[in-house]
């Protein structure tokens, strides 16, 4: 080209060189980033160490083996020049000194109306064999924070179809509740009832770290074809990597956030919050973070509120996310560190009792140990008085149950106990419900009215002035 340009007229030759200089100047303004490759130096458990490849926390890297097989991993930490990675998929065939190539991509979530009726894994890939996802957009997996002063307050009750919750532990639209239970006390059945009977526009279910067979049962038996039409299920069973379990919880929350931002009322069910915390514990301990409380490192207690605070009501005029998080209490210990931390950051908790479950009492809700912190904002004074009266009768009987059962209590000794004994059969009937029979909010309050006669709330009137003495 240079020889040809030399034979051209001076004006033409000058124009060509000016064009070349302009192209070079434009390229200099937008330099092409160079791919800096590193190499894999160490693997302990599921933690990979690489050197020579700078990358940000949350960034994705591609590990290329000598046989050109590829494994994707995420940056979870660093120390000096060492980069700590956690594999996203299977690590079979991983070899020493494999090439580590940063992809400059961060964790993203696929959201959109095309997700309705689909079952996804933690990476957002379909598990249901219905083909690729349609009409989806990409958003950050970590979501966006909402100014607490911009959130719409909880003022509207939500019908969950369970009489005990509707009447005694009323839930508001946009509230975040914890479902505290040990194993085998009816947690999944209660979740299924709320899934079928709650009045919500969209249902998002996150099955995090649970048994794999529960996914099929939840989709086919609990949701069914009618329920799946307005639902999205994110499943990361116990055999997936801890990173995928964490991503599954965050993906389910991101999907719920998308529909909330569309002005819809979303029901988010996550089973379970404990498995999310355990996944973060596995990652944190693997990269060297010291354990603090019963083996849980401090980062676990920082991740929990980051996840939970994403739910709730959105900006004024927007939609809502009413969330139920199951919390596994190991050995039925309500002071388990995760249960204790979750209790502090949620808007209430529903405790399931093993004693009630073993007695065939379902749903096995321990009314004494459960509370809804938003109930005072969404119910009237009469309803609150009836619920308080119900709990007083229930608690009085349980406190004297041992004396009554062995015949040590003499009728007439305490009028409060006599009254509680008279109410007890109807109270136990009220607290039990068939899993296939929903009880609406209005019906629940009517049943409570029939059981407990509402005491009228005295109106506050100014005191009469004392009569003057002559």
C-alpha positions in Angstrom: 0.0 0.0 0.0 2.9 2.3 0.8 4.4 1.9 -2.7 1.0 2.6 -4.4 0.5 5.7 -2.2 3.9 7.1 -3.2 2.9 7.0 -6.9 -0.4 9.0 -6.2 -0.6 12.8 -6.5 0.5 14.7 -3.4 -3.0 15.8 -2.4 -4.4 12.3 -2.7 -1.5 10.9 -0.7 -2.0 13.5 2.0 -5.7 12.6 2.3 -4.9 8.9 2.7 -2.4 9.6 5.5 -4.8 11.9 7.3 -7.5 9.1 7.2 -5.0 6.6 8.6 -4.0 9.0 11.4 -7.6 9.7 12.3 -8.3 6.0 12.5 -5.3 5.4 14.7 -6.4 8.3 16.9 -9.9 6.9 17.3 -8.4 3.5 18.2 -6.2 5.1 20.8 -9.3 6.6 22.5 -10.9 3.2 22.8 -8.1 0.8 23.5 -8.9 -2.9 23.4 -8.5 -4.6 26.8 -6.0 -7.4 26.8 -6.9 -10.7 28.3 -4.5 -11.5 31.1 -4.5 -15.2 31.8 -3.5 -16.9 35.0 -3.0 -20.4 36.1 -4.5 -22.8 38.6 -2.1 -23.5 41.4 -4.1 -25.2 44.2 -7.4 -26.8 45.0 -8.6 -27.7 48.5 -12.2 -29.0 48.8 -14.2 -26.9 46.4 -11.9 -23.8 46.7 -9.6 -23.1 43.8 -6.5 -20.8 43.9 -5.2 -19.0 40.9 -2.3 -16.5 40.3 -1.6 -14.1 37.5 -5.2 -13.0 36.7 -6.6 -10.0 38.4 -10.4 -10.1 38.7 -13.1 -8.5 40.9 -15.2 -10.2 43.6 -18.2 -11.7 41.9 -16.5 -11.8 38.6 -16.6 -14.9 36.4 -13.5 -16.8 35.2 -13.2 -19.6 32.7 -10.8 -22.5 33.6 -9.5 -24.2 30.5 -7.9 -27.6 30.9 -5.2 -29.0 28.7 -7.8 -31.1 26.9 -9.7 -27.8 26.2 -12.6 -28.7 28.5 -13.9 -25.6 30.3 -15.2 -25.0 33.8 -16.8 -21.8 34.9 -15.9 -20.4 38.4 -16.7 -17.2 40.4 -14.2 -15.1 42.4 -15.1 -15.3 46.1 -12.0 -13.8 47.6 -8.3 -12.9 47.2 -5.1 -12.7 49.3 -2.2 -10.8 47.8 -1.7 -12.2 44.3 -3.8 -15.3 44.9 -7.3 -15.4 43.7 -9.9 -17.7 45.4 -12.5 -19.2 43.1 -15.5 -21.4 43.6 -16.6 -23.6 40.7 -20.2 -23.2 39.4 -20.6 -26.7 37.9 -18.9 -30.0 38.0 -15.1 -30.0 38.7 -14.3 -33.5 37.2 -11.2 -33.3 35.0 -9.7 -30.2 36.6 -5.9 -30.3 36.1 -3.0 -28.5 37.8 -1.7 -25.4 36.0 -4.9 -25.0 34.0 -5.4 -21.7 32.3 -7.6 -19.2 34.2 -9.2 -16.6 31.9 -11.3 -13.7 33.4 -14.4 -13.2 31.4 -15.2 -9.6 32.7 -18.8 -10.8 33.4 -20.5 -10.3 36.7 -23.3 -12.4 38.2 -26.6 -11.6 36.5 -30.2 -12.9 36.8 -32.5 -13.6 33.9 -35.9 -12.0 34.6 -39.0 -11.4 32.6 -42.6 -12.5 31.9 -41.3 -15.5 30.0 -40.3 -17.1 33.3 -43.8 -17.8 34.4 -44.5 -21.5 34.5 -40.9 -22.5 34.4 -38.5 -24.3 36.7 -34.9 -23.0 36.8 -31.6 -23.9 38.4 -29.4 -21.5 40.4 -27.8 -20.3 37.2 -31.1 -19.4 35.6 -31.1 -22.3 33.2 -34.3 -24.3 32.6 -34.7 -27.7 34.3 -38.2 -28.5 32.9 -37.2 -29.4 29.3 -39.6 -26.8 27.8 -36.9 -25.1 25.7 -35.0 -21.9 26.1 -36.4 -19.0 28.1 -38.3 -16.3 26.2 -38.7 -12.6 26.8 -36.0 -12.2 29.5 -33.7 -9.4 30.4 -30.5 -9.4 32.5 -30.3 -7.6 35.9 -27.6 -7.8 38.6 -28.0 -10.8 40.8 -27.5 -8.8 44.0 -30.5 -6.5 43.2 -30.9 -2.9 44.1 -31.3 -1.3 47.5 -34.5 0.7 48.3 -34.5 3.8 50.5 -36.3 2.8 53.6 -38.2 6.1 53.6 -39.5 5.3 50.1 -41.0 2.0 51.0 -44.8 1.8 51.1 -45.9 0.9 54.7 -47.7 -2.4 55.4 -51.4 -1.5 55.8 -53.3 -4.2 53.9 -53.9 -7.7 55.3 -53.1 -10.8 53.2 -55.3 -13.8 53.1 -53.1 -16.9 53.3 -56.0 -19.5 53.6 -54.9 -20.8 57.0 -57.3 -20.0 59.8 -54.8 -19.8 62.6 -52.5 -17.4 60.7 -55.4 -15.3 59.4 -57.0 -14.8 62.8 -54.2 -14.9 65.3 -51.0 -14.1 63.4 -52.4 -11.8 60.6 -49.9 -11.2 57.8 -49.8 -7.9 55.9 -49.1 -7.5 52.2 -45.3 -6.9 51.9 -44.5 -8.5 55.3 -41.5 -10.9 55.7 -42.3 -13.8 58.0 -40.1 -16.7 59.2 -41.4 -20.3 59.5 -39.4 -21.9 62.3 -39.5 -25.7 62.4 -37.5 -28.8 63.0 -37.6 -31.7 60.6 -40.9 -33.6 60.1 -43.3 -31.2 61.7 -45.4 -30.2 58.6 -43.3 -27.3 57.3 -43.6 -28.3 53.7 -47.3 -29.0 54.0 -48.0 -25.6 55.5 -45.9 -23.9 52.7 -48.0 -25.8 50.2 -51.2 -24.6 51.7 -50.1 -21.0 51.6 -48.9 -21.5 48.0 -52.3 -22.7 46.8 -54.6 -20.5 48.9 -52.8 -17.1 49.1 -54.2 -14.4 46.9 -51.2 -13.2 44.9 -50.5 -12.2 41.3 -47.2 -14.2 41.0 -45.7 -16.9 43.2 -41.9 -17.4 43.3 -40.6 -20.5 45.0 -37.0 -21.0 46.0 -36.1 -24.6 47.0 -32.6 -24.1 48.4 -30.5 -27.0 49.6 -33.4 -29.3 50.2 -34.1 -32.9 48.9 -34.2 -33.2 45.2 -37.4 -35.2 45.2 -39.2 -32.3 46.8 -38.8 -30.3 43.6 -41.0 -32.7 41.6 -43.5 -33.1 44.4 -43.8 -29.3 44.9 -44.3 -28.7 41.1 -46.7 -31.5 40.4 -48.6 -32.0 43.7 -48.5 -28.6 45.4 -48.7 -26.2 42.5 -50.2 -28.3 39.7 -50.9 -27.0 36.2 -53.1 -24.2 37.5 -50.6 -23.0 40.1 -47.6 -23.2 37.8 -49.3 -20.8 35.3 -48.6 -18.0 37.7 -45.4 -19.4 39.4 -41.7 -19.5 39.0 -39.7 -22.2 40.7 -35.9 -21.9 41.4 -34.4 -25.3 42.5 -30.9 -25.8 43.8 -31.0 -29.1 45.7 -28.5 -30.2 48.4 -26.2 -31.9 45.9 -25.4 -28.6 44.1 -22.4 -26.5 45.0 -22.7 -24.0 47.8 -22.3 -21.2 45.3 -25.3 -22.4 43.3 -27.3 -22.7 46.5 -26.6 -19.0 47.3 -27.3 -18.0 43.7 -30.6 -19.8 43.8 -31.8 -17.8 46.8 -30.6 -14.5 45.2 -32.1 -15.5 41.8 -35.5 -16.2 43.3 -35.4 -12.8 45.1 -34.3 -11.0 41.8 -37.3 -12.6 40.0 -39.7 -11.5 42.7 -38.2 -8.0 42.6 -38.8 -7.8 38.8 -42.5 -8.7 39.2 -42.9 -6.3 42.1 -41.4 -3.5 40.0 -44.2 -4.2 37.4 -46.7 -3.3 40.1 -47.7 -6.9 40.9 -48.2 -8.5 44.3 -45.7 -11.3 44.7 -45.6 -14.2 47.2 -42.0 -15.4 47.8 -41.5 -18.7 49.5 -38.0 -19.7 50.3 -37.2 -23.1 51.7 -34.9 -22.6 53.4 -33.0 -19.6 54.8 -30.9 -21.9 56.9 -29.5 -23.7 53.8 -28.6 -20.3 52.4 -26.6 -19.5 55.5 -24.9 -22.9 55.5 -23.8 -22.4 51.9 -22.2 -19.1 52.8 -20.6 -20.8 55.8 -19.0 -23.4 53.5 -17.6 -20.8 51.2 -16.4 -18.5 54.0 -14.6 -21.2 55.9 -13.1 -22.6 52.7 -11.3 -19.3 52.0 -10.1 -18.9 55.5 -12.6 -16.7 57.3 -12.5 -17.6 61.1 -15.6 -19.1 62.6 -17.5 -17.1 65.2 -20.8 -18.5 66.5 -21.2 -22.3 66.5 -19.0 -22.5 63.3 -20.7 -19.6 61.5 -18.3 -16.9 60.4 -19.3 -13.2 60.6 -20.1 -12.9 56.9 -23.1 -15.2 57.3 -24.8 -12.7 59.6 -24.1 -10.0 57.1 -25.5 -11.9 54.1 -28.8 -12.7 55.8 -30.2 -9.2 56.1 -28.8 -8.4 52.6 -31.1 -11.1 51.2 -34.1 -10.5 53.4 -34.2 -6.7 53.1 -34.7 -7.1 49.3 -38.2 -8.4 50.0 -41.1 -6.3 51.2 -43.1 -3.4 49.7 -41.5 -1.4 46.9 -41.8 2.3 46.3 -45.1 4.0 46.9 -47.5 3.1 44.1 -45.5 -0.1 43.2 -46.1 -3.8 44.0 -45.1 -5.9 46.9 -43.2 -9.0 47.9 -44.7 -10.9 50.8 -42.0 -13.4 51.8 -42.1 -16.6 53.9 -38.6 -18.0 54.8 -38.4 -21.3 56.5 -35.8 -21.6 59.2 -34.6 -25.0 60.3 -34.1 -25.2 64.1 -31.5 -27.9 64.6 -32.7 -30.2 67.4 -35.7 -27.9 67.9 -33.4 -25.4 69.4 -35.0 -21.9 69.0 -31.8 -20.3 70.1 -29.9 -21.7 67.1 -27.7 -18.8 65.8 -29.4 -18.6 62.4 -32.8 -18.8 64.0 -31.9 -16.1 66.4 -30.5 -13.9 63.7 -33.5 -14.5 61.4 -35.9 -13.7 64.2 -34.3 -10.3 64.7 -34.5 -9.2 61.0 -37.9 -10.6 60.0 -41.3 -9.0 60.6 -42.6 -11.9 62.7 -42.2 -15.7 63.1 -44.4 -18.7 63.0 -43.1 -21.6 65.2 -44.1 -25.2 64.5 -44.2 -27.5 67.5 -43.0 -31.1 67.4 -45.3 -32.0 70.4 -48.3 -30.8 68.5 -47.2 -32.6 65.3 -46.6 -35.9 67.2 -50.1 -35.5 68.7 -51.6 -35.3 65.2 -52.4 -31.6 65.5 -52.0 -29.9 62.1 -51.0 -27.3 61.3 -48.7 -27.7 64.3 -48.5 -23.9 65.0 -47.4 -23.0 68.5 -49.5 -19.9 69.0 -47.7 -18.9 72.2 -44.3 -18.8 70.6 -45.4 -17.1 67.3 -46.0 -13.4 66.6 -46.7 -11.1 63.7 -45.1 -7.7 64.3 -47.3 -6.0 61.6 -50.6 -7.3 63.0 -51.4 -4.1 65.0 -51.1 -2.1 61.8 -53.5 -4.2 59.7 -56.3 -5.2 62.1 -58.9 -3.3 64.0 -59.2 -3.0 67.8 -61.9 -5.6 68.0 -59.9 -8.2 66.2 -56.8 -7.5 68.3 -58.9 -7.9 71.5 -60.3 -11.2 70.3 -56.9 -12.6 69.3 -55.4 -11.5 72.7 -58.3 -13.1 74.6 -57.9 -16.3 72.6 -54.1 -16.4 73.5 -54.8 -15.8 77.1 -57.3 -18.7 77.3 -54.9 -20.9 75.4 -51.9 -20.0 77.5 -53.8 -20.4 80.8 -54.8 -23.9 80.0 -51.3 -24.9 78.9 -49.8 -23.5 82.1 -52.1 -25.7 84.2 -52.3 -28.7 81.8 -50.2 -31.0 83.9 -52.3 -30.4 87.0 -55.5 -30.9 85.1 -54.3 -34.1 83.4 -53.4 -35.8 86.7 -56.6 -34.6 88.4 -54.7 -32.4 90.9 -56.7 -29.3 90.0 -60.0 -28.8 91.8 -62.7 -27.1 89.8 -63.6 -23.7 91.3 -60.1 -23.0 92.6 -59.3 -20.4 89.9 -62.0 -18.9 87.7 -59.5 -18.2 84.9 -58.5 -21.9 84.8 -62.2 -22.9 84.9 -63.0 -20.7 81.9 -59.9 -21.9 80.0 -61.0 -25.5 80.5 -64.5 -24.7 79.2 -63.0 -23.1 76.1 -60.3 -25.8 75.4 -62.2 -28.2 73.1 -63.4 -25.4 70.9 -59.9 -23.8 70.9 -58.3 -27.0 69.7 -60.9 -27.4 67.0 -60.3 -23.9 65.8 -56.5 -24.4 65.6 -56.8 -27.5 63.4 -57.5 -27.4 59.6 -57.5 -29.9 56.8 -54.7 -29.3 54.3 -57.2 -29.5 51.4 -59.7 -27.0 52.8 -58.8 -23.3 52.7 -60.3 -20.9 55.2 -60.6 -17.4 53.9 -59.7 -14.3 55.9 -63.3 -13.3 56.4 -64.3 -16.8 57.4 -61.4 -17.0 59.8 -62.5 -13.8 61.6 -66.1 -15.0 61.8 -64.9 -18.3 63.4 -62.9 -16.3 65.9 -66.0 -14.1 66.6 -68.1 -17.2 67.3 -65.5 -18.7 69.6 -64.6 -15.5 71.5 -67.2 -12.9 72.0 -65.5 -9.6 71.2 -65.3 -7.3 74.1 -66.3 -3.8 73.1 -63.5 -1.2 73.2 -64.5 1.5 75.7 -64.5 5.0 74.1 -62.3 7.5 75.8 -64.5 10.3 77.2 -63.4 13.2 79.2 -63.8 12.8 83.0 -66.7 14.6 84.5 -65.7 17.6 86.8 -66.2 16.9 90.5 -69.2 18.5 92.1 -68.5 21.7 93.9 -69.0 21.6 97.7 -70.9 24.5 99.2 
